[in-house]
Amino acid sequence: MKIAVKTIYSDISLLYKNLLHWTISKVIIFIWWVVLGGLAIIPFAILFFIYSLSAWIPFSDFINSLLNSVYMTNLLWNFIYVLSLWAYTLSYFFTFILFIKLSNWYLEWNKIEFIKNEYLNYKLYFRYLKLTLLNLVIFLVPVLVFILILSISIIALGWVEEVSLMVVSNRTNAFSVLSLILFVILLIKLYYLFYRFIFSYFLLLEESEKATWLVSLLKKSFHLTAWFKKFIVFTISFLLVWLAYLPFSIVSTYINWNYSDLEGYYWYLSLKEEDRATLKGINTYYYEWLEEKYAWKDLSNIESMQTRYYIFSILYKIFEFIFIFGVYTMFLNSFYKRNIFVEEKSSEQKIEL
């Protein structure tokens, strides 16, 4: 266990030994994500444009929805909008494949040319899409079971009134306790499923030149992650890596929360007195807390603080991008190479013998 964790940290250190190459590669991958996401949205943009000609809906509404995450009033347009967001998101997660390839080079003590990644491997891209959709279906099963159990509990135990009370008064009752327990179980199950299927993407990349059935990749991933001891090692290793980077997450959260509070308070001070009183009546605790927190600040002070936090947040995001973004992919790759890939190769050698 100690050796496994030490090896993972050693592999992660390879990223920082190749920091300049790693950073430039991440910038290229990020740019490719934007390009690929844009290409994925084009069919939906064309579809919306065609429909907008007949329905007298400005095409600019669709662009505004994409840029500002604003829903439209028409149900069909919202459906197209959601599909385009899904296409863009799936294209974003293709960068995971590119990061696997990148971290592979470092594990092999090799720095390949920046453009030699799988950017234009469209066969791999479409296989990745199919595998991801298959994994999402598997993920939906425990979610649907969770919803089904809660629904049956509400109907069978006559908890309709308790659910109403919980929603209206935010009061703890038997249903809220049961739903919390089931939700925790659901999260554990989803995490376990994540562990079981995530390595199918590593297998996909290894067998990109083969026409391997995608279901076979999933089965292979589930087979290679079958031992509970391996799952415990993975979980402990993940927690240790997460704890090492936790301070950076805390700083990021602190910056975001403070900027959000400043934004909320600036908007609150900009309102008329009667509007402020109405808003305070809706969410008394939050706005009283903001008034206490920024009691000695006026609008100009708040605006100045907002600007400083905004600049600091940009600088910190750049820092995170350079030093943290992509670390967890290396963790997964290291675990795969040292704990799963080795076992796969040894089992293949046994079969040959």
C-alpha positions, 0 to 999 in steps of 0.5 A: 500500500505504502509503495503504491501511494509513493509510486503514484506521487512519483508519477505525478511529479513527472508532470512538474518535471515537464511543466512547460511541455505539460502547460503548452499541451494543456493550452492546445488541448483546451483550444481543441476542446473549444473547436471540437465543441463548436463543431459538435454544436453546428448541426443543432445550430443549423436545425434551430436556424431552419426552425426559426425561419418558420417560427419567427424566432430570432436566431440570436435567441439560440446564441444568447442561450448558449453563451448565457445559459438562458432557457427559451420559452418554446419547449422544442427550442429548449430541447434543441438547446439541451441537446446542443449542450450535451454535445458540447459537454461530451466533446469537452470530456473527450479531452480526458482521452487526450490527457490520458495520452499525454500522461502516457508519454510522461510515464514512458519518459517521453515528450512527443511533439505537441500536435501528435496527440489524438486530436484528429482521430475521429474514429476514436472520438465516435467510439468514445461517444458511444462508450460514454453513452453506454456508461451513462446508461449504466449510471442511470440505473442506480439513480432510477432505483433511488427515485423508484424507492423514494416514490414507493416509500411516499405512496406506501407509507403515506408520507405525502404530508411529510414530504410537503412539510419538509419542502415548505418548512424545511423540517426534519422528519422520517422521510428526510432521514430515509432520503438522506440515507438512500442518497448517501448509498446512491453516492457510494454506489455511483463512486463504485461504478465510476471506479469500475468503468473509468478504466474502460477509456484507458482500454479504449485508447490502447485498442483504438486501432482494433474493432473491439466491441465496446461492451467487451471493453466495459466487461474487461474494465469490470473484470480488471477492477473486480478485487475489493482490495484493489478498490480499497487501495484506489480509494485510499490513494485517491483520498491522499492525492485529494488531501494534498490538493485540498488547500488549493480547493479551499482557496478557490472556494473562498475566492468564489464565495466572497466574490459571489457575496460581494456581487449579491450585496452590491446588487442589494445596495443598488435597489430602492429601500422598499425593494431591499425590504421585500428581498430581505423578507424573502431571505432574512438570514442571508441579507442580514448576514451580508449587512453585518459582513459589509456594514462599513462598506458603501457601493464604491468600496464594494465595487472596488473589492469586487474588482480586486477579487475578480482579478485575483480569481483570474490569476488563481485560475491561471495558477490552477490551470498550470499546476493542478488541472490534469493531475487527477488524470495522471493519478488514474493513469498511474493507478491503471499502469501500476495496478491494473495494466500489470495484472492484465499483462500477467494474466495474458502471459499465463494464458500464453503459457 
